[in-house]
Amino acid sequence: MTKLLLFAVAVLLASSTPFAAEQTWAGQISDSACGAKHEEAAEGQGKMPDRECTQACVRGGSKYVLVVEGKVTQIANQDNKDLATHAGHTVRLTGEMKGSAITVSKIEMPRKN
C-alpha cells in the first residue's frame, strides 16, 4: 500500500510541474550596450543605423537583446545564428522565457501587407 501511495504522489507531482511554453514577441534585436536607444556613433559623425550599431557593439563584446516597447530582455542562447542575421531588425521572435531571459527557437521578419 505504501508503494502505491508513493507512486500516486510521484505521478501527481510530475503532472503538476509547470512547463515553459513557447511565446512570440514582436520587437527589435539590439545589443546590451545600447538597449532601446542607439546613440551617436562618435562626436560629429551622426547616428549609425541600428543594424550597424548592433553589429559593432556585439563585435565589441555586448550581448544581443530583444527590445519590446522600450523594455530590454536578455537572450540566453547568444549562439543562435539568426541573431546575427537579424541584428538591428524588427522581428517576430519565438522562444521560451526562462527566468529573465528568452531562449530563442525562431526569428522571422514580420510580413508586410
C-alpha positions in Angstrom: 0.0 0.0 0.0 2.8 2.4 0.9 4.5 1.9 -2.5 1.2 2.5 -4.3 0.7 5.8 -2.3 4.3 6.9 -3.1 3.7 6.2 -6.7 0.5 8.2 -6.8 2.2 11.1 -5.1 5.1 11.0 -7.6 2.6 11.0 -10.5 0.7 13.9 -9.1 3.9 15.9 -8.5 5.2 15.2 -12.0 2.0 16.2 -13.7 1.7 19.4 -11.7 5.2 20.6 -12.7 4.8 23.7 -14.9 6.3 23.5 -18.4 7.6 26.7 -20.0 5.5 27.3 -23.2 6.9 29.0 -26.3 5.8 32.6 -26.8 6.2 35.0 -29.6 7.2 38.7 -29.2 7.4 41.5 -31.7 10.4 43.7 -31.2 13.9 44.7 -32.3 17.1 42.8 -32.0 19.5 45.2 -30.3 22.6 44.9 -28.1 23.1 45.2 -24.3 25.2 48.3 -24.6 22.6 50.4 -26.5 19.4 48.6 -25.4 16.4 50.6 -26.6 18.3 53.6 -27.8 21.2 53.7 -30.2 23.3 56.9 -29.7 25.5 58.9 -31.9 28.4 56.8 -33.2 31.2 59.4 -32.5 31.3 63.1 -31.9 30.2 64.8 -35.0 29.7 61.7 -37.1 26.0 61.3 -36.6 23.9 58.3 -35.6 24.8 54.9 -37.1 21.9 52.8 -38.5 20.5 50.4 -35.8 21.8 47.3 -37.7 25.4 48.6 -38.0 25.4 49.9 -34.4 24.2 46.5 -33.0 26.8 44.6 -35.1 29.6 46.9 -33.9 28.6 46.7 -30.3 28.3 42.8 -30.4 31.8 42.7 -32.0 32.9 44.8 -29.1 31.6 42.3 -26.5 28.0 43.3 -26.0 25.2 40.7 -26.0 22.1 40.5 -28.2 18.9 41.6 -26.5 15.3 41.9 -27.6 13.6 45.3 -27.2 9.8 45.3 -27.0 8.1 48.7 -26.4 11.2 50.1 -24.8 11.7 47.1 -22.4 15.0 45.3 -22.9 15.0 41.5 -22.4 18.2 39.3 -22.3 18.6 36.5 -24.8 20.0 33.3 -23.3 21.3 31.5 -26.4 23.7 34.0 -27.9 25.0 31.4 -30.4 21.7 31.4 -32.3 22.8 32.2 -35.9 19.6 34.1 -36.6 20.6 36.8 -34.1 23.4 38.0 -36.3 21.2 37.7 -39.4 18.6 40.0 -37.9 20.8 42.4 -35.8 19.0 45.7 -35.7 15.9 44.4 -37.4 12.3 44.5 -36.1 11.3 40.8 -35.9 8.9 38.2 -34.6 10.9 36.2 -32.1 9.7 32.9 -30.7 11.1 31.2 -27.7 10.7 30.3 -24.0 11.1 32.8 -21.2 13.3 31.2 -18.6 13.8 33.5 -15.6 14.6 36.9 -17.1 16.0 35.7 -20.4 14.5 34.3 -23.6 15.8 31.1 -25.1 15.2 31.7 -28.8 13.8 29.0 -31.1 12.9 31.1 -34.2 13.3 34.6 -35.5 11.5 35.9 -38.6 10.8 39.2 -40.3 7.2 40.3 -40.0 5.1 40.1 -43.1 4.4 43.3 -44.9 0.8 43.9 -46.0 
